[in-house]
Amino acid sequence: MPYDVDLVRASHLYKVFGKHEREVIERLKAGESREDLASLGTAAVIDVSFEVAKAETFVVMGLSGSGKSTLIRMINGLWAPSEGTVEVAGKVVSDMNDAQLRELRRDHVSMVFQHFALLPHLTVRENAAYGLKLQGRLKQKDRLEKANEWLHTVGLKGWGDKYPHQLSGGMQQRVGLARALAAETDILLMDEAFSALDPLIRREMQDQLLELQSTLNKTIIFITHDLNEAMYLGDHIAVMR
């Protein structure tokens, strides 16, 4: 579909955990701090707004506890905002029913996790094909062929018959990236995707992401606590305090 709006848009997002969401939000708006209101609830995200255009790499940077992971879980509909909206291609995520949310995560938004999230009983090839299996549009033979292509693209040619425990951390993260790319979704959400890797492997993965992005033109929302990584990867950067 053509996009005549920003692909992802967040408008005045708040997320409060606890029984007094409304009271916490109103008092935050009145100028009280998160610390002042800790006895009423945990204000994880406070008044966040941004727009992410198609084919942009948008980096959200902040220290632990600043609400980065909470934010990304509101983007893919795992958590509903306490106030405000997230729109994907002009549709408000919190207005979607369960079937629409499953479609969003299956066909439009893929995630790459910090700790790989591979299925240990499946081969590398089967892990890379898992998103395609959930989509249900290809026969198994075609899914595995496409998975092979993406494994080759991310530098894992010949590793398809191995199991995750036989791979290094960097290689496991490449499988996670291949799985996300194989699903051919519009949007990639990358939650601290490289932070568990050794520094040299981490830079290799950053370089590979930039190389892939130069040809794929995905819309990427990349979460990190590392300023150097944010500056290296991002077209735009949002900083959460």
LINPE-V605042 format. One record per residue. N is the residue number from 0. PSI is psi in whole degrees, 0 to 359 (none if undefined). BURIAL is b if it has 9 or more other C-alpha atoms within 8 Angstrom, else e. Layout:
n=N psi=PSI burial=BURIAL
n=N psi=PSI burial=BURIAL
This chain:
n=0 psi=145 burial=e
n=1 psi=144 burial=e
n=2 psi=111 burial=e
n=3 psi=12 burial=e
n=4 psi=166 burial=e
n=5 psi=142 burial=b
n=6 psi=319 burial=b
n=7 psi=132 burial=b
n=8 psi=127 burial=b
n=9 psi=134 burial=b
n=10 psi=109 burial=b
n=11 psi=54 burial=b
n=12 psi=134 burial=b
n=13 psi=143 burial=b
n=14 psi=118 burial=b
n=15 psi=130 burial=b
n=16 psi=126 burial=b
n=17 psi=178 burial=e
n=18 psi=353 burial=e
n=19 psi=48 burial=e
n=20 psi=308 burial=b
n=21 psi=315 burial=e
n=22 psi=317 burial=e
n=23 psi=315 burial=b
n=24 psi=314 burial=b
n=25 psi=321 burial=e
n=26 psi=329 burial=b
n=27 psi=317 burial=b
n=28 psi=333 burial=e
n=29 psi=356 burial=e
n=30 psi=359 burial=e
n=31 psi=157 burial=b
n=32 psi=164 burial=e
n=33 psi=319 burial=b
n=34 psi=323 burial=e
n=35 psi=332 burial=e
n=36 psi=11 burial=b
n=37 psi=331 burial=b
n=38 psi=342 burial=e
n=39 psi=335 burial=b
n=40 psi=166 burial=b
n=41 psi=114 burial=b
n=42 psi=100 burial=b
n=43 psi=324 burial=b
n=44 psi=131 burial=b
n=45 psi=109 burial=b
n=46 psi=61 burial=e
n=47 psi=128 burial=b
n=48 psi=137 burial=b
n=49 psi=167 burial=e
n=50 psi=138 burial=b
n=51 psi=119 burial=b
n=52 psi=160 burial=b
n=53 psi=135 burial=b
n=54 psi=15 burial=e
n=55 psi=146 burial=b
n=56 psi=109 burial=b
n=57 psi=118 burial=b
n=58 psi=131 burial=b
n=59 psi=117 burial=b
n=60 psi=143 burial=b
n=61 psi=161 burial=b
n=62 psi=169 burial=e
n=63 psi=137 burial=e
n=64 psi=1 burial=e
n=65 psi=352 burial=b
n=66 psi=12 burial=b
n=67 psi=311 burial=b
n=68 psi=326 burial=e
n=69 psi=318 burial=b
n=70 psi=313 burial=b
n=71 psi=330 burial=b
n=72 psi=338 burial=b
n=73 psi=329 burial=b
n=74 psi=320 burial=b
n=75 psi=10 burial=b
n=76 psi=10 burial=b
n=77 psi=325 burial=e
n=78 psi=139 burial=e
n=79 psi=142 burial=e
n=80 psi=149 burial=b
n=81 psi=328 burial=b
n=82 psi=154 burial=e
n=83 psi=180 burial=b
n=84 psi=152 burial=b
n=85 psi=128 burial=b
n=86 psi=137 burial=b
n=87 psi=118 burial=b
n=88 psi=40 burial=b
n=89 psi=359 burial=b
n=90 psi=133 burial=e
n=91 psi=120 burial=b
n=92 psi=320 burial=b
n=93 psi=349 burial=b
n=94 psi=352 burial=e
n=95 psi=144 burial=b
n=96 psi=179 burial=e
n=97 psi=319 burial=e
n=98 psi=320 burial=e
n=99 psi=323 burial=e
n=100 psi=319 burial=b
n=101 psi=320 burial=e
n=102 psi=318 burial=b
n=103 psi=311 burial=b
n=104 psi=333 burial=b
n=105 psi=319 burial=b
n=106 psi=341 burial=b
n=107 psi=333 burial=b
n=108 psi=123 burial=b
n=109 psi=152 burial=b
n=110 psi=143 burial=b
n=111 psi=122 burial=b
n=112 psi=162 burial=b
n=113 psi=319 burial=b
n=114 psi=36 burial=e
n=115 psi=311 burial=b
n=116 psi=40 burial=e
n=117 psi=153 burial=b
n=118 psi=116 burial=e
n=119 psi=336 burial=e
n=120 psi=355 burial=e
n=121 psi=150 burial=b
n=122 psi=168 burial=b
n=123 psi=315 burial=b
n=124 psi=316 burial=b
n=125 psi=324 burial=b
n=126 psi=316 burial=b
n=127 psi=332 burial=b
n=128 psi=0 burial=b
n=129 psi=319 burial=b
n=130 psi=324 burial=b
n=131 psi=323 burial=b
n=132 psi=318 burial=b
n=133 psi=325 burial=e
n=134 psi=328 burial=b
n=135 psi=21 burial=e
n=136 psi=348 burial=e
n=137 psi=151 burial=b
n=138 psi=159 burial=e
n=139 psi=316 burial=e
n=140 psi=316 burial=e
n=141 psi=324 burial=e
n=142 psi=314 burial=b
n=143 psi=326 burial=b
n=144 psi=317 burial=e
n=145 psi=320 burial=b
n=146 psi=318 burial=b
n=147 psi=318 burial=b
n=148 psi=317 burial=e
n=149 psi=327 burial=b
n=150 psi=320 burial=b
n=151 psi=317 burial=b
n=152 psi=322 burial=b
n=153 psi=13 burial=b
n=154 psi=23 burial=e
n=155 psi=32 burial=b
n=156 psi=131 burial=b
n=157 psi=358 burial=e
n=158 psi=5 burial=b
n=159 psi=331 burial=b
n=160 psi=356 burial=e
n=161 psi=170 burial=b
n=162 psi=157 burial=b
n=163 psi=322 burial=b
n=164 psi=346 burial=e
n=165 psi=359 burial=e
n=166 psi=152 burial=b
n=167 psi=170 burial=e
n=168 psi=317 burial=e
n=169 psi=321 burial=b
n=170 psi=321 burial=b
n=171 psi=321 burial=b
n=172 psi=329 burial=b
n=173 psi=324 burial=b
n=174 psi=317 burial=b
n=175 psi=321 burial=b
n=176 psi=318 burial=b
n=177 psi=319 burial=b
n=178 psi=316 burial=b
n=179 psi=320 burial=b
n=180 psi=325 burial=b
n=181 psi=329 burial=b
n=182 psi=345 burial=b
n=183 psi=44 burial=e
n=184 psi=163 burial=b
n=185 psi=326 burial=e
n=186 psi=136 burial=b
n=187 psi=126 burial=b
n=188 psi=123 burial=b
n=189 psi=105 burial=b
n=190 psi=98 burial=b
n=191 psi=42 burial=b
n=192 psi=332 burial=b
n=193 psi=2 burial=b
n=194 psi=343 burial=e
n=195 psi=0 burial=e
n=196 psi=155 burial=b
n=197 psi=152 burial=e
n=198 psi=316 burial=e
n=199 psi=318 burial=e
n=200 psi=323 burial=b
n=201 psi=316 burial=b
n=202 psi=323 burial=e
n=203 psi=317 burial=e
n=204 psi=322 burial=b
n=205 psi=314 burial=b
n=206 psi=320 burial=e
n=207 psi=321 burial=b
n=208 psi=317 burial=e
n=209 psi=319 burial=b
n=210 psi=315 burial=e
n=211 psi=317 burial=e
n=212 psi=331 burial=b
n=213 psi=337 burial=e
n=214 psi=329 burial=e
n=215 psi=329 burial=e
n=216 psi=47 burial=e
n=217 psi=161 burial=b
n=218 psi=116 burial=b
n=219 psi=129 burial=b
n=220 psi=114 burial=b
n=221 psi=121 burial=b
n=222 psi=132 burial=b
n=223 psi=158 burial=b
n=224 psi=4 burial=b
n=225 psi=117 burial=e
n=226 psi=318 burial=e
n=227 psi=318 burial=e
n=228 psi=319 burial=b
n=229 psi=315 burial=b
n=230 psi=326 burial=e
n=231 psi=323 burial=e
n=232 psi=331 burial=b
n=233 psi=138 burial=b
n=234 psi=321 burial=e
n=235 psi=152 burial=e
n=236 psi=131 burial=b
n=237 psi=135 burial=e
n=238 psi=125 burial=e
n=239 psi=130 burial=b
n=240 psi=none burial=e
